Amino acid sequence: MTATTPIAPRRRTTTLLAATLFVAVAALVAPAALAQQAAQRSPRVGYIYPAGGQRGTTFEATIGGQFLDGVSVAHFAGGPGVRATVLDHVKPLTPTQAGILRDEMRDLVERRLASLRAPAPSRGATRPATRPAWTDADDKRLAAIRARLAGYQGRPSSPSIAEIVRVRITIAADAAPGARELRLGTPALTNPLAFVVGQLPEAMEKESGRPDAPPAPTDLTLPTVVNGQVLPGDVDRYRFAATKGDRLVFTVAARDLIPYLADAVPGWFQATLALYDSSGAEVAFADDYRFSPDPVLFFEAPRDGQYTLEIRDSIYRGREDFVYRLSAGKLPFITSIFPLGGRPGVATTVELRGWNLPVQSLVLPARAEGTYPVSVQLPGGLVSNAVPFRVDDVAQATEVEPNDAPAAAQPVATLPLVINGRIDRPGDRDVVRFEGWAGQRIVVEVVARRLGSPLDSSLRLTDAAGRPVAANDDHDDPGSGLLTHHADSYLTAMLPASGTYYLHLADAQGHGGPEFAYRLRVGPPRPDFELRVSPSAVIARGGATVPLTVYALRKDGFTGEIALSFAGAPAGDVLGGGRIPANQDRVRVTVTTDRSSPDEPLPLRLEGRATVNGKPIVHPVVPADDVMQAFAYRHLVPAQELVLAVPGRAQGRNQPKVLTPLPVRIPAGGVARVRVWVPPFKRMGGVTLELDEPPAGITIRAVQPAGDGVELVLQCDATKAKVGLAGNLIVTASADRAGKGKAATRPAAAPQRRGPVDVLPAIPFEVVNR
């Protein structure tokens, strides 16, 4: 099953002002307006190649995208030590442009031939023979045209990656290895691209240069990382030497680099790995790793010799954004840890399983609540892959075998409790026994797949007689990002009677093994929440206002209000409508940027506060992007930073202000009036104020001039908006703009262009009784 997030309703309910209404636009026109105007043509990037590099190196990379006019900077998030310089931006040729270039190339070639055929001046001649001039500049121009036309002939297969930006990337020798996020800066910021800082030597795939001949295998010296691209029907082959007993690990990063290809099916590059010995016999194959589409291949060499590794798409698709990073060698790789978590403030010893690991166990230091990466390091400094480890403030216990049936069930004396266990073998099941009373609310949750375990849990709650009380197989977790199979179980039940109850936990497919670990939480509800904010980039000129959406991922029945604020509040930036009302899962807020914000993109941090059972809880708001898969399912994919970009000149001195006390109380079935102050104004006709994505039943009934501002008359339809509904109203202004040219020279009938001019700060509201 796939988690989904609700698709927001479209903008509706507008009120047109009279053409004579005075509206403050001198200070309003711009960023929010520009951001909305650009929404349909927002800059996007589809791939970077290579998608990473070794520490201490400088190299050029190619980025494919769309609507990248004005690209000037490249911004990295995720840590210092990586910087990039934009070298050039090439847009695809149109047929007309290609024809013009072909004509120019023909003229240049003819002139070049004429210069070669013309006789050279004879020795001793009093007048030199005339020879057509041919210069170095002509040579360069001819080469440039040929390159452009060659690019036109081999233009990308999708418009979404047709524009090319070349960048020069420098990675410092002391840069921390791991994932970064790269965005290009045009007048706006692009979506993020994954970029990896590596430790191993890096190589690039080699093509044969002949479309009718497959390339010979590229020779590799292990360990190494190979960067490649798979084009239609492409198969990349790499040859290396191995010694008997070498424990080799081959990992591919493909979907990890580019999660979804919107116009490709199945939606991402599905890489496969096949390994052949010197006789051409296949000795190993992998097309995934557990529940990840990116394959990992483990191989212990049976003899000395040459081996060939082959990588391709599973159904022989390909194009420029089928980018991969292939890591190969005697690499350390953790396949599982046990237990999967521990308690805050307590050091935990974990058992390690995997390949080429320097130790079999590891003592993890005491940590606060949260999820942390666990990895190991070889003596030479090479770091393994990272696996997650969960720290929860709940009492912990370890599963005790045998516990396969109710008669041998593991007893639980005190709740709440987290049991760390494993489905040790195929067909294994673990049973837990606890005492409950009538009317007691019980929550049972399995955390396994979300911590990298292959377990596909199935959970049943029965009474002492074996009668079912509740059951669950898969439970959607909208906070799990790109996880497409929500295989962890969750159930909540009101116990029907006092007595003994049994929890039965198994793998839904009957699988099992040492790596099938889990954390089983049993006890009363623990109300809590997580927060996401989308999009992960805020683009606005200084002093402008832009909307964001904050999602509350509520847990164990938490329904309370959540207060939002900046963490380490940046001076001058203002958060509007910073409150998620009780019982609501999303709210739209606004950010008004500081007029003095620098040109460089800056990270913003938001946090949410709530009180649960008298205890204050503070959680960060995780930046995320709303990504659609298969034209239906939406995922909130976490990003490393919420980035604020403030391009161009700042806005006017003052921004509109809501003068009415907040929140605005709108009577069910009635109206409420909101006064908005606006800065010094200028006349503009055909102005429209709109509610952007309003809740059903809330509309703008009228807009009236009011002193040095306007008054919004909000109406509530009591059949659609019930008492208690609360949230924020986002009001946008758009207006008719005259066409280009001075008024004296513009035709009287010149068409008007309608466009947005601003966003007002969020207006909190509540629907109340009349």
C-alpha positions in Angstrom: 0.0 0.0 0.0 1.1 3.5 -0.6 0.7 6.5 1.7 -1.1 9.4 0.2 -1.5 13.0 1.2 -4.7 15.0 0.4 -4.7 17.0 -2.8 -5.5 20.6 -2.0 -8.7 22.1 -3.6 -8.3 24.5 -6.4 -8.5 28.3 -5.9 -12.1 29.6 -6.0 -14.3 32.5 -4.9 -13.2 35.8 -6.3 -14.5 39.3 -6.0 -13.9 41.9 -8.7 -13.3 45.4 -7.5 -14.7 48.3 -9.4 -12.3 49.8 -11.9 -12.0 53.0 -9.8 -10.9 51.2 -6.6 -7.6 52.6 -5.3 -5.3 49.7 -4.4 -1.8 49.7 -3.1 0.3 48.0 -5.7 3.4 50.1 -5.9 4.8 48.2 -2.9 3.0 44.9 -3.7 4.1 43.9 -7.2 6.6 41.1 -7.3 8.0 38.1 -5.6 4.8 36.4 -4.6 3.4 37.5 -7.9 6.4 36.4 -9.8 6.4 33.1 -7.9 2.8 32.5 -8.8 3.3 33.6 -12.4 6.2 31.2 -12.7 4.5 28.3 -11.2 3.5 26.8 -14.6 7.1 27.4 -15.9 9.0 26.9 -12.6 12.7 25.9 -13.2 13.3 22.2 -12.7 16.3 19.9 -12.9 16.0 16.3 -13.8 19.6 14.9 -13.3 23.2 15.7 -12.7 25.9 13.6 -14.3 28.1 12.6 -12.6 26.0 12.5 -9.5 28.9 12.7 -7.1 32.6 12.8 -6.8 35.6 12.0 -4.6 36.9 14.3 -1.9 39.7 16.5 -2.9 38.8 16.6 -6.6 37.5 19.2 -9.2 35.5 18.2 -12.2 32.8 19.3 -14.6 29.2 18.0 -14.4 26.2 18.2 -16.7 22.8 19.1 -15.4 19.6 18.5 -17.4 16.4 20.5 -16.8 13.8 22.9 -18.1 13.1 26.6 -17.7 16.6 27.4 -16.6 16.9 30.9 -18.1 19.1 33.2 -16.0 20.8 30.4 -14.1 23.7 31.9 -12.2 24.4 29.9 -9.0 24.5 26.4 -7.7 23.6 25.9 -4.0 24.6 22.8 -2.0 22.9 21.8 1.2 23.9 19.0 3.7 27.3 20.2 4.8 30.2 22.4 3.9 33.1 21.6 1.6 31.3 21.4 -1.8 30.9 24.3 -4.2 30.0 24.7 -7.8 30.5 27.4 -10.5 28.0 27.7 -13.4 29.9 27.6 -16.7 27.2 27.8 -19.3 23.6 27.1 -20.2 22.6 25.6 -23.5 18.9 25.4 -24.6 17.8 23.0 -27.3 17.7 24.3 -30.9 14.4 24.9 -32.6 14.1 23.6 -36.2 14.4 27.2 -37.5 17.5 27.9 -35.4 19.0 24.6 -36.6 18.3 25.6 -40.2 20.0 29.0 -39.7 23.1 27.3 -38.2 23.2 24.8 -41.1 23.2 27.7 -43.6 26.0 29.4 -41.7 28.0 26.2 -41.5 27.6 25.7 -45.3 28.9 29.2 -46.0 31.9 28.7 -43.6 32.8 25.3 -45.2 32.6 26.8 -48.7 34.8 29.7 -47.6 37.2 27.3 -46.0 37.5 25.2 -49.1 38.0 28.4 -51.2 40.8 29.4 -49.0 42.5 26.0 -49.4 42.0 26.0 -53.2 43.3 29.5 -53.9 46.8 29.6 -55.2 49.5 30.7 -52.9 51.6 33.7 -54.0 54.4 32.6 -56.3 58.0 33.2 -55.2 59.3 36.5 -56.4 55.8 37.8 -57.5 55.5 41.5 -57.3 51.8 41.2 -56.4 50.5 38.4 -54.0 47.8 36.2 -55.3 44.4 36.8 -53.7 43.4 34.1 -51.1 40.1 34.2 -49.2 40.7 35.1 -45.6 40.3 32.3 -43.0 41.0 33.1 -39.4 41.3 31.2 -36.1 38.0 32.8 -35.2 36.4 31.2 -38.2 37.8 27.8 -37.1 36.3 28.2 -33.6 32.9 29.3 -35.0 32.7 26.3 -37.4 33.6 23.9 -34.5 31.0 25.6 -32.3 28.2 25.3 -34.9 29.1 21.6 -35.5 28.9 20.9 -31.8 25.5 22.7 -31.5 24.1 20.8 -34.5 25.4 17.5 -33.1 23.6 18.2 -29.9 20.4 19.0 -31.9 20.6 15.6 -33.7 21.1 13.9 -30.3 18.8 16.1 -28.3 17.3 14.6 -25.1 14.3 12.4 -25.4 12.2 14.5 -23.0 11.6 18.2 -22.8 12.0 18.1 -19.0 15.7 17.5 -19.4 16.4 19.2 -22.7 18.2 22.3 -21.3 21.8 21.7 -20.3 23.8 23.5 -17.6 27.5 22.8 -17.2 29.0 23.4 -13.8 32.5 23.0 -12.3 32.4 21.3 -8.9 35.1 21.4 -6.3 35.0 19.0 -3.3 37.3 19.8 -0.4 39.6 17.1 0.8 38.1 17.3 4.3 34.5 17.4 3.1 32.4 14.8 5.1 31.4 11.9 2.9 27.7 11.4 2.3 24.7 12.9 0.5 24.2 16.5 -0.4 21.4 18.3 -2.2 22.1 20.6 -5.2 19.8 23.3 -6.4 20.4 25.7 -9.3 19.5 29.4 -8.8 17.7 31.2 -11.6 15.4 34.0 -10.5 13.9 31.1 -8.5 15.4 27.9 -7.0 15.0 24.6 -8.7 14.0 21.4 -7.0 16.9 19.5 -5.2 19.1 16.9 -6.8 21.0 14.2 -4.9 24.8 14.5 -5.0 27.2 12.2 -3.2 30.5 13.0 -1.7 32.5 9.8 -1.9 35.7 8.4 -0.5 36.8 6.0 -3.3 38.5 6.8 -6.6 35.9 7.6 -9.2 35.7 6.6 -12.9 33.3 7.4 -15.8 31.9 4.9 -18.1 33.4 4.7 -21.6 31.3 4.5 -24.7 32.5 3.0 -27.9 31.7 6.0 -30.1 30.2 3.6 -32.7 26.4 3.0 -32.5 26.8 -0.2 -34.5 29.4 -1.8 -32.1 29.0 -2.5 -28.3 31.8 -1.0 -26.2 34.5 -3.3 -24.9 34.3 -3.7 -21.1 35.9 -0.9 -19.2 38.8 -2.2 -17.0 38.5 -1.3 -13.3 40.8 -1.5 -10.4 38.9 -2.2 -7.2 37.7 -0.6 -5.0 36.2 2.2 -7.1 33.0 4.1 -7.9 31.8 4.2 -11.6 29.5 7.0 -12.8 27.4 6.1 -15.8 24.3 6.8 -17.9 22.1 4.2 -19.5 20.6 5.1 -22.9 18.0 3.2 -24.8 19.1 -0.5 -25.2 22.4 0.4 -23.4 24.3 -2.2 -21.5 27.4 -1.1 -19.6 30.1 -3.7 -18.8 33.1 -3.5 -16.5 36.0 -5.9 -16.2 38.1 -6.5 -13.1 40.5 -9.0 -11.5 39.6 -10.9 -8.3 41.4 -13.3 -6.1 39.9 -16.5 -4.7 38.1 -15.7 -1.4 37.6 -12.0 -2.2 34.3 -11.0 -0.6 33.1 -8.4 -3.1 30.1 -6.0 -2.7 28.6 -4.1 -5.7 26.0 -1.4 -4.9 24.1 0.7 -7.3 22.6 4.1 -6.5 20.0 4.9 -9.2 16.5 5.4 -7.7 18.3 6.9 -4.6 19.6 9.6 -6.9 16.4 10.3 -8.9 13.3 9.0 -7.0 10.8 9.4 -9.8 10.8 10.0 -13.5 7.4 11.6 -14.2 7.2 10.5 -17.8 8.8 7.1 -17.6 7.3 3.8 -16.5 7.7 2.2 -14.0 8.7 5.6 -12.8 12.4 5.2 -12.1 15.5 3.6 -13.5 15.2 -0.1 -12.5 18.9 -1.1 -12.6 20.0 -4.8 -12.7 23.4 -6.3 -12.1 24.8 -9.5 -13.6 28.3 -10.9 -13.0 30.1 -13.2 -15.4 33.3 -15.2 -15.1 36.0 -15.4 -17.7 34.2 -18.1 -19.6 31.1 -15.9 -20.0 29.0 -17.9 -17.5 26.7 -15.9 -15.2 27.7 -16.4 -11.6 25.6 -13.8 -9.8 22.6 -11.6 -10.4 20.7 -8.9 -8.5 17.8 -6.6 -9.5 17.0 -5.1 -6.1 18.0 -5.2 -2.5 15.2 -6.3 -0.2 12.4 -3.7 -0.7 14.7 -1.2 -2.5 14.8 -1.1 -6.4 18.5 -0.3 -6.3 20.4 -3.6 -6.5 23.2 -4.8 -4.2 25.2 -7.9 -5.3 27.3 -9.9 -2.9 29.9 -12.3 -4.4 32.7 -14.4 -2.9 35.2 -15.2 -5.7 35.6 -19.0 -6.1 38.8 -18.7 -8.0 41.4 -16.2 -9.3 40.5 -14.6 -12.6 38.9 -11.9 -14.7 35.2 -11.1 -14.1 32.8 -8.9 -15.9 30.0 -6.9 -14.3 27.0 -5.8 -16.4 24.5 -3.1 -15.6 21.4 -2.2 -17.6 17.7 -1.3 -17.1 15.5 -4.2 -16.4 13.5 -3.7 -19.6 16.2 -2.0 -21.7 14.9 1.5 -21.4 17.2 4.4 -21.1 17.8 8.1 -21.5 20.1 10.8 -20.1 18.5 10.8 -16.6 19.1 7.1 -16.2 22.1 8.0 -14.1 23.9 5.6 -11.7 26.8 5.4 -9.3 28.2 1.9 -9.1 30.4 1.1 -6.0 32.6 -2.0 -6.3 35.2 -3.7 -4.2 35.8 -5.4 -0.8 33.5 -2.8 0.7 32.1 -2.9 4.3 28.4 -3.4 4.1 26.0 -3.8 7.1 23.0 -6.0 6.3 21.4 -5.9 9.7 21.8 -4.8 13.3 20.1 -6.1 16.5 18.4 -4.6 18.4 17.0 -1.9 16.1 16.8 0.6 19.0 17.2 1.6 22.6 16.4 4.1 25.3 17.5 7.7 25.7 20.5 8.3 27.8 21.6 4.7 27.7 24.5 3.2 25.7 23.4 0.2 23.7 25.4 -2.7 22.3 24.2 -3.8 18.9 25.1 -7.0 17.0 26.3 -6.4 13.4 25.9 -8.6 10.4 27.2 -8.0 6.9 30.2 -8.2 4.6 33.8 -7.1 5.3 32.9 -5.6 8.7 35.8 -5.0 11.1 33.7 -5.9 14.2 30.7 -8.0 15.0 29.3 -5.7 17.6 29.3 -2.0 18.4 28.6 0.1 21.5 26.4 3.0 20.5 26.7 6.0 22.8 23.7 7.4 24.8 21.5 9.6 22.6 18.3 11.6 22.9 15.1 10.4 21.4 15.2 10.1 17.6 16.5 8.0 14.7 20.3 7.9 14.1 22.5 6.4 11.4 24.8 3.5 12.4 28.0 2.7 10.4 31.4 1.2 10.9 34.8 2.3 9.6 37.6 0.1 8.3 41.2 0.7 9.5 42.0 2.6 6.3 39.1 5.0 6.9 36.6 3.6 4.5 33.1 3.9 6.0 30.3 1.4 5.5 26.7 2.0 4.5 24.5 3.5 7.3 21.5 1.8 8.8 18.9 3.4 11.1 18.7 3.0 14.9 15.6 4.2 16.9 15.8 5.7 20.4 12.4 5.8 22.2 11.6 6.9 25.7 9.8 3.6 26.6 10.9 0.7 28.7 12.7 -1.9 26.7 12.8 -5.7 26.7 14.2 -8.4 24.4 12.2 -11.2 22.9 12.7 -14.6 24.6 12.2 -17.9 22.7 10.4 -20.2 22.6 7.3 -18.0 22.2 5.6 -19.4 19.1 2.2 -20.2 20.7 -0.1 -18.8 23.4 1.0 -21.5 25.8 4.6 -20.3 25.5 3.8 -16.6 25.1 6.3 -14.1 26.5 4.6 -12.3 29.5 4.6 -8.6 29.8 4.1 -7.4 33.3 4.1 -3.6 32.9 3.0 -1.4 30.0 4.1 0.5 28.0 6.9 -1.6 26.7 9.0 -2.0 23.6 10.1 -5.5 22.8 13.1 -5.9 20.5 12.7 -9.2 18.6 13.2 -11.2 15.4 11.3 -13.5 13.2 14.2 -15.9 13.3 13.2 -18.3 10.6 10.6 -18.9 7.9 7.3 -19.6 9.5 8.3 -18.3 12.9 5.8 -16.3 14.9 6.2 -14.5 18.2 3.4 -14.3 20.8 3.2 -11.8 23.7 0.8 -12.1 26.7 -0.4 -9.2 28.8 -3.3 -8.4 31.2 -5.9 -5.8 30.5 -9.1 -4.4 31.8 -12.5 -3.6 30.2 -12.5 -0.3 28.4 -8.7 0.0 28.3 -7.3 1.6 25.2 -4.3 -0.3 23.8 -2.0 0.6 21.0 0.3 -1.9 19.3 2.8 -0.8 16.7 5.5 -2.6 14.8 8.5 -0.6 13.6 10.6 -2.8 11.3 10.5 -1.9 7.6 11.0 1.8 8.5 14.3 0.8 10.1 15.5 -1.2 7.2 14.3 -4.6 8.3 12.8 -6.9 5.5 10.0 -8.0 7.8 6.5 -7.5 6.4 4.7 -7.7 9.7 1.2 -9.1 10.3 -0.3 -8.4 13.7 -3.3 -10.0 15.6 -4.8 -9.3 19.0 -6.9 -12.1 20.6 -8.5 -12.7 23.9 -7.7 -15.6 26.2 -10.1 -17.9 24.2 -8.4 -17.0 20.9 -11.3 -14.8 19.7 -10.0 -11.9 17.5 -10.1 -8.4 18.9 -8.2 -6.5 16.3 -5.8 -7.1 13.4 -3.6 -5.2 11.0 -1.2 -6.0 8.2 0.0 -2.8 6.6 -0.4 0.7 8.0 0.3 3.8 6.0 2.8 6.2 7.4 2.7 9.5 5.5 6.0 10.5 7.2 8.0 7.7 5.6 8.9 9.6 2.4 9.6 7.4 -0.6 8.7 4.1 1.1 6.2 2.6 -1.3 5.3 -0.6 0.6 4.1 0.4 4.1 4.8 -3.0 5.6 4.7 -2.1 9.3 1.6 -3.0 11.3 -0.3 -0.8 13.7 -3.6 -1.3 15.6 -5.5 0.3 18.3 -8.4 -1.3 20.3 -10.7 -0.8 23.2 -10.4 -4.0 25.3 -13.9 -5.6 25.6 -13.3 -7.2 29.0 -10.8 -7.7 31.8 -8.4 -10.6 31.4 -5.5 -12.0 29.4 -4.8 -10.9 25.9 -2.3 -12.2 23.2 -0.4 -10.5 20.5 0.6 -12.6 17.5 3.3 -11.3 15.3 4.5 -12.9 12.1 5.9 -12.2 8.6 2.9 -11.9 6.2 4.7 -13.9 3.6 6.1 -16.5 5.9 9.7 -15.4 5.5 12.2 -15.1 8.4 15.9 -15.0 9.4 18.3 -13.2 11.6 17.8 -9.9 9.7 14.0 -9.9 10.2 14.2 -7.7 13.3 11.4 -5.6 14.8 10.5 -3.2 17.6 7.0 -4.0 19.1 5.5 -1.3 21.1 2.6 -2.3 23.4 0.8 0.0 25.8 -1.6 3.0 26.1 -1.7 5.7 23.4 1.4 8.0 23.3 -0.1 11.1 21.6 2.5 12.8 19.5 3.1 14.4 16.1 5.6 15.0 13.3 5.6 18.0 11.0 6.4 18.6 7.3 6.5 21.9 5.4 6.2 22.1 1.6 7.7 23.2 -0.7 11.3 23.0 0.5 12.3 26.3 -1.1 11.0 29.8 -0.5 11.6 32.2 -3.3 10.7 35.8 -2.7 12.3 39.3 -3.0 13.0 41.0 0.3 9.9 42.2 2.0 7.5 39.9 0.0 5.0 37.4 1.3 4.8 33.8 0.1 2.6 30.9 1.2 3.7 27.5 2.5 1.8 24.4 3.6 2.6 22.7 6.9 1.4 19.2 7.5 0.7 17.6 10.9 1.3 13.9 11.0 -0.7 13.1 14.2 0.0 9.9 16.1 -1.9 7.8 18.6 -5.0 10.0 18.5 -3.2 13.4 19.2 -5.7 16.1 18.3 -4.3 19.2 20.0 -3.3 22.6 18.6 0.3 23.0 17.4 2.0 26.4 17.5 4.5 27.1 14.8 7.5 29.5 15.0 10.9 30.1 13.6 13.7 28.2 15.4 16.5 30.7 15.9 14.2 33.3 14.3 16.0 35.1 11.5 15.8 38.9 12.1 13.1 40.5 10.0 11.4 37.3 8.6 7.8 37.1 9.8 5.7 33.9 10.0 2.0 34.5 9.4 -0.7 32.2 10.8 1.7 30.1 12.8 -0.9 27.7 14.2 -2.3 24.3 13.3 -5.8 24.2 14.8 -6.9 21.2 16.9 -8.1 18.2 14.9 -6.6 19.5 11.6 -3.8 17.9 9.6 -2.7 20.8 7.5 -2.6 24.6 7.4 -1.3 27.2 5.0 1.0 29.8 6.5 2.9 32.7 5.0 6.5 33.9 5.3 7.2 37.6 4.9 10.9 37.9 4.1 13.3 40.5 5.5 14.0 43.3 3.1 17.7 43.1 3.9 18.1 39.4 3.3 21.3 38.6 1.3 21.4 37.3 -2.2 22.8 33.9 -1.2 20.2 31.2 -0.3 19.8 30.8 3.4 18.4 27.9 5.5 15.2 28.5 7.5 14.2 26.4 10.4 10.7 26.0 11.8 9.5 24.2 14.8 6.2 23.1 16.3 5.1 23.2 20.0 2.2 21.4 21.7 1.2 20.3 25.1 0.4 16.6 25.6 -0.9 15.4 28.9 0.5 18.5 30.5 4.0 18.0 29.0 5.4 20.4 26.4 6.6 18.8 23.2 8.8 20.5 20.6 9.5 19.0 17.2 11.3 20.4 14.1 9.3 21.0 11.0 11.0 18.9 8.3 11.2 20.5 4.9 9.7 18.3 2.2 8.5 18.3 -1.4 5.1 17.1 -2.6 6.0 14.4 -5.2 3.4 12.6 -7.3 3.9 9.0 -8.3 1.8 7.2 -11.0 -0.4 10.2 -11.5 -2.3 9.6 -8.3 -0.2 8.9 -5.1 1.5 11.8 -3.4 4.5 11.6 -1.1 6.0 14.1 1.2 9.7 13.6 0.4 12.0 15.1 3.0 14.7 17.6 1.9 17.8 18.5 3.8 17.0 22.2 4.2 14.2 24.6 3.9 15.9 27.2 1.7 15.1 30.9 1.4 16.2 32.6 -1.8 15.9 36.3 -2.0 16.7 37.3 -5.6 16.8 40.8 -7.0 15.8 44.1 -5.5 13.8 44.4 -2.2 10.2 45.4 -2.1 8.9 48.8 -1.0 9.2 50.0 2.6 6.0 48.6 3.9 3.8 45.5 3.4 0.0 45.2 3.8 -1.1 44.7 7.4 -4.3 43.1 8.7 -5.8 45.6 11.2 -8.7 43.4 12.4 -7.9 41.5 15.7 -7.0 37.9 14.9 -8.2 35.3 14.6 -11.2 36.6 12.6 -14.4 35.1 13.9 -16.8 34.3 11.1 -20.4 33.5 12.2 -21.8 30.3 10.7 -24.2 31.5 8.0 -23.1 35.1 8.5 -20.3 37.5 7.5 -17.2 39.0 9.1 -15.3 42.1 8.0 -11.5 42.3 7.8 -9.7 45.6 7.5 -6.4 45.6 5.6 -4.0 48.6 5.6 -2.1 49.1 2.4 0.9 51.4 1.7 0.8 54.5 -0.5 -1.3 53.5 -3.5 -1.7 54.1 -7.2 -4.8 53.7 -9.3 -5.2 50.3 -11.0 -8.3 49.0 -12.7 -9.8 45.5 -12.6 -8.3 44.4 -9.4 -9.4 41.0 -8.0 -8.9 39.6 -4.5 -9.1 35.9 -4.3 -9.1 33.3 -1.5 -6.4 30.8 -2.5 -7.3 27.2 -1.6 -10.0 28.2 0.9 -11.9 25.8 3.0 -15.3 24.8 1.6 -18.0 27.3 2.5 -15.7 30.4 3.1 -15.9 33.0 0.3 -15.2 36.7 -0.2 -18.6 38.4 -0.6 -17.4 41.9 -1.3 -14.3 44.2 -1.2 -14.8 47.8 -0.2 -12.5 50.8 0.0 -11.9 51.8 3.6 -9.8 54.8 4.4 -6.2 54.0 3.6 -6.9 50.4 2.8 -9.7 48.0 2.0 -12.3 45.9 3.8 -12.9 42.3 3.0 -16.4 41.0 3.6 -16.1 37.2 4.3 -19.1 35.0 4.1 -19.6 31.6 5.7 -22.0 29.0 4.2 -23.2 27.1 7.3 -24.0 24.0 5.3 -20.4 23.6 4.3 -18.4 25.2 7.0 -19.4 24.0 10.5 -18.8 25.7 13.8 -15.3 25.0 15.1 -13.7 25.1 11.7 -10.4 27.0 12.0 -7.3 27.7 9.9 -5.7 30.4 7.8 -7.1 32.3 4.8 -4.6 33.1 2.1 -5.6 36.2 0.1 -4.0 37.0 -3.3 -4.4 40.0 -5.4 -4.3 40.1 -9.2 -4.9 42.9 -11.6 -5.1 44.0 -15.2 -1.8 45.3 -16.4 -1.4 47.4 -19.6 0.6 45.9 -22.4 4.2 47.0 -23.0 4.9 50.5 -24.4 4.2 54.0 -23.3 0.6 55.2 -23.0 1.1 57.8 -25.7 2.2 55.1 -28.3 0.1 52.1 -27.1 -3.0 51.5 -29.2 -6.2 52.3 -27.3 -7.4 48.7 -27.7 -4.2 47.2 -26.4 -5.0 44.0 -24.5 -4.8 44.0 -20.8 -2.7 41.3 -19.1 -4.0 39.8 -15.9 -1.4 38.8 -13.3 -0.9 38.4 -9.6 0.4 41.3 -7.7 0.8 40.1 -4.1 -0.1 37.7 -1.3 -1.4 39.1 2.0 -0.1 37.8 5.3 -2.1 34.7 6.4 -5.4 35.6 8.2 -6.3 33.1 11.0 -10.0 32.5 11.3 -12.6 30.5 13.3 -16.2 29.7 12.4 -18.4 30.5 15.5 -22.0 30.5 16.4 -24.0 33.5 15.3 
